[in-house]
Amino acid sequence: MKKVTCPTCKQETIWSPENAYRPFCSDRCKLIDLGHWAEESYRVPVVEMDDLDELKLPLQ
């Protein structure tokens, strides 16, 4: 069976249909991750247009 690391607690867990919480190891870890999303703790970095000018990328 394939084993993966739980994204929340870093404990090794089994990746299989029997693990209803995959990729997490438990309902607790799954809910902790959901809480982070709800609190907007996870962010995607944004590059502002002014910052793109500084990069001076060649036009294609």
Backbone as ProteinMPNN parsed JSONL, in Angstrom:
{"seq_chain_A": "MKKVTCPTCKQETIWSPENAYRPFCSDRCKLIDLGHWAEESYRVPVVEMDDLDELKLPLQ", "coords_chain_A": {"N_chain_A": [[0.834, -1.186, 0.0], [0.419, 2.242, -0.704], [2.074, 4.822, 1.016], [1.67, 8.037, 2.418], [2.526, 11.383, 3.501], [0.79, 13.067, 5.979], [-0.603, 16.213, 5.345], [-1.105, 17.982, 7.41], [-0.28, 17.089, 10.093], [2.018, 15.734, 9.547], [2.34, 13.029, 9.922], [2.812, 9.654, 8.896], [0.606, 8.11, 6.632], [-1.819, 5.835, 5.195], [-2.545, 5.713, 1.749], [-5.376, 4.961, 0.423], [-8.563, 3.626, -0.701], [-9.854, 2.84, 1.616], [-9.111, 4.671, 3.526], [-10.841, 7.198, 4.466], [-10.201, 9.826, 4.862], [-8.095, 10.601, 3.326], [-5.924, 12.949, 1.742], [-5.245, 13.138, 4.366], [-4.593, 12.036, 7.767], [-6.582, 11.741, 9.602], [-9.922, 12.706, 10.704], [-9.697, 14.936, 12.289], [-7.286, 16.218, 11.415], [-8.081, 16.823, 8.832], [-10.161, 18.649, 9.31], [-8.74, 20.685, 10.579], [-7.184, 21.627, 8.454], [-9.263, 22.517, 6.773], [-10.197, 24.587, 8.362], [-8.027, 26.373, 8.164], [-8.292, 27.143, 5.489], [-10.814, 28.382, 5.654], [-10.242, 30.544, 7.315], [-8.723, 31.969, 5.643], [-5.972, 31.571, 5.644], [-4.272, 30.404, 3.862], [-2.626, 31.595, 1.05], [-2.356, 32.8, -2.288], [0.36, 33.962, -4.011], [0.45, 37.17, -5.56], [1.373, 38.834, -8.486], [1.887, 42.108, -9.106], [1.046, 44.41, -11.731], [2.889, 46.515, -11.991], [5.135, 45.344, -10.894], [5.714, 43.479, -12.833], [6.716, 45.069, -14.866], [9.209, 45.689, -13.867], [10.523, 43.298, -14.136], [11.125, 43.11, -16.799], [10.578, 41.398, -19.035], [11.156, 39.74, -22.133], [9.181, 40.438, -25.007], [7.049, 38.239, -26.763]], "CA_chain_A": [[0.0, 0.0, 0.0], [1.172, 3.49, -0.782], [2.021, 5.664, 2.21], [1.916, 9.458, 2.189], [2.642, 12.186, 4.706], [-0.367, 13.92, 6.244], [-0.187, 17.606, 5.189], [-1.303, 18.758, 8.637], [0.542, 16.669, 11.241], [3.226, 15.102, 8.993], [2.363, 11.601, 10.251], [2.663, 8.788, 7.73], [-0.721, 7.504, 6.554], [-2.011, 5.002, 4.012], [-3.368, 6.27, 0.678], [-6.208, 3.903, -0.148], [-9.991, 3.913, -0.564], [-10.275, 2.595, 2.994], [-8.828, 5.872, 4.318], [-11.823, 8.196, 4.04], [-9.678, 11.173, 5.1], [-6.889, 10.839, 2.535], [-4.542, 12.638, 2.094], [-5.034, 13.359, 5.799], [-4.592, 10.804, 8.548], [-7.765, 11.67, 10.461], [-10.919, 13.768, 10.547], [-9.153, 16.106, 12.987], [-6.347, 16.903, 10.522], [-8.866, 17.336, 7.709], [-10.872, 19.837, 9.782], [-7.743, 21.74, 10.82], [-6.876, 22.182, 7.142], [-10.441, 23.263, 6.348], [-10.186, 25.831, 9.148], [-7.039, 27.278, 7.572], [-8.904, 27.706, 4.28], [-11.906, 29.27, 6.06], [-9.634, 31.752, 7.882], [-7.921, 32.54, 4.564], [-4.554, 31.493, 6.007], [-3.545, 30.044, 2.652], [-2.673, 32.686, 0.084], [-1.652, 32.637, -3.547], [1.049, 35.237, -4.254], [0.008, 37.908, -6.735], [2.37, 39.735, -9.048], [1.236, 43.322, -9.596], [1.483, 44.821, -13.067], [4.102, 47.326, -11.839], [6.245, 44.424, -10.646], [6.041, 42.853, -14.111], [7.559, 46.011, -15.611], [10.562, 45.592, -13.338], [11.138, 42.056, -14.61], [11.575, 43.387, -18.159], [10.54, 40.166, -19.81], [11.075, 39.989, -23.577], [7.89, 40.149, -25.617], [7.134, 37.138, -27.739]], "C_chain_A": [[0.878, 1.248, 0.0], [0.981, 4.296, 0.501], [2.386, 7.085, 1.835], [2.023, 10.164, 3.53], [1.42, 13.083, 4.833], [0.088, 15.384, 6.144], [-0.28, 18.418, 6.476], [-0.318, 18.373, 9.737], [1.844, 15.984, 10.84], [3.379, 13.634, 9.373], [2.17, 10.79, 8.973], [1.297, 8.103, 7.778], [-0.864, 6.743, 5.241], [-2.942, 5.698, 3.023], [-4.122, 5.11, 0.042], [-7.67, 4.281, 0.018], [-10.523, 3.68, 0.856], [-10.031, 3.791, 3.906], [-9.729, 6.993, 3.8], [-11.295, 9.622, 4.15], [-8.481, 11.513, 4.225], [-6.943, 12.185, 1.831], [-4.226, 12.849, 3.568], [-5.094, 12.037, 6.546], [-5.861, 10.648, 9.37], [-8.728, 12.809, 10.139], [-10.405, 15.06, 11.183], [-8.224, 16.896, 12.075], [-7.075, 17.517, 9.324], [-9.585, 18.62, 8.109], [-9.926, 20.993, 10.097], [-7.396, 22.416, 9.504], [-8.046, 23.012, 6.61], [-10.533, 24.603, 7.081], [-9.198, 26.841, 8.605], [-7.585, 27.923, 6.31], [-9.978, 28.713, 4.654], [-11.381, 30.591, 6.625], [-8.791, 32.51, 6.864], [-6.435, 32.61, 4.932], [-3.686, 31.137, 4.808], [-3.717, 31.165, 1.636], [-1.897, 32.309, -1.163], [-0.972, 33.971, -3.83], [0.595, 35.859, -5.576], [1.144, 38.816, -7.19], [1.615, 40.933, -9.631], [1.817, 43.699, -10.953], [2.758, 45.662, -12.999], [5.324, 46.448, -11.623], [6.663, 43.726, -11.938], [6.931, 43.765, -14.943], [9.006, 45.913, -15.171], [11.273, 44.339, -13.841], [11.697, 42.205, -16.009], [11.687, 42.105, -18.985], [10.467, 40.5, -21.299], [9.685, 39.622, -24.095], [8.057, 39.074, -26.67], [6.246, 37.401, -28.904]], "O_chain_A": [[1.937, 1.287, 0.627], [-0.135, 4.431, 1.003], [3.293, 7.316, 1.036], [1.655, 9.611, 4.567], [1.061, 13.782, 3.885], [1.065, 15.763, 6.79], [0.398, 19.436, 6.615], [0.398, 19.228, 10.257], [2.679, 15.686, 11.694], [4.445, 13.054, 9.165], [1.44, 11.207, 8.073], [0.882, 7.586, 8.816], [-0.117, 6.98, 4.292], [-3.995, 6.21, 3.403], [-3.573, 4.371, -0.775], [-7.986, 5.173, 0.805], [-11.535, 4.264, 1.243], [-10.674, 3.914, 4.949], [-9.407, 7.652, 2.811], [-11.888, 10.54, 3.583], [-7.906, 12.594, 4.358], [-8.018, 12.527, 1.338], [-3.069, 12.752, 3.976], [-5.586, 11.039, 6.021], [-6.188, 9.539, 9.793], [-8.397, 13.741, 9.406], [-10.654, 16.15, 10.669], [-8.357, 18.115, 11.968], [-6.721, 18.603, 8.864], [-9.619, 19.578, 7.336], [-10.28, 22.155, 9.9], [-7.321, 23.643, 9.438], [-7.839, 24.092, 6.057], [-10.899, 25.621, 6.493], [-9.486, 28.038, 8.58], [-7.37, 29.113, 6.077], [-10.06, 29.783, 4.049], [-12.002, 31.637, 6.437], [-8.217, 33.555, 7.172], [-5.736, 33.563, 4.587], [-2.517, 31.516, 4.739], [-4.832, 31.626, 1.395], [-0.902, 31.587, -1.097], [-1.64, 35.003, -3.886], [0.387, 35.163, -6.57], [1.79, 39.479, -6.379], [0.802, 40.778, -10.543], [2.951, 43.342, -11.273], [3.621, 45.533, -13.867], [6.415, 46.758, -12.103], [7.84, 43.414, -12.119], [7.813, 43.282, -15.654], [9.923, 46.036, -15.983], [12.498, 44.327, -13.956], [12.642, 41.507, -16.376], [12.735, 41.784, -19.546], [9.783, 41.449, -21.683], [9.093, 38.627, -23.676], [9.067, 39.009, -27.37], [6.181, 36.589, -29.827]]}, "name": "protein", "num_of_chains": 1, "seq": "MKKVTCPTCKQETIWSPENAYRPFCSDRCKLIDLGHWAEESYRVPVVEMDDLDELKLPLQ"}
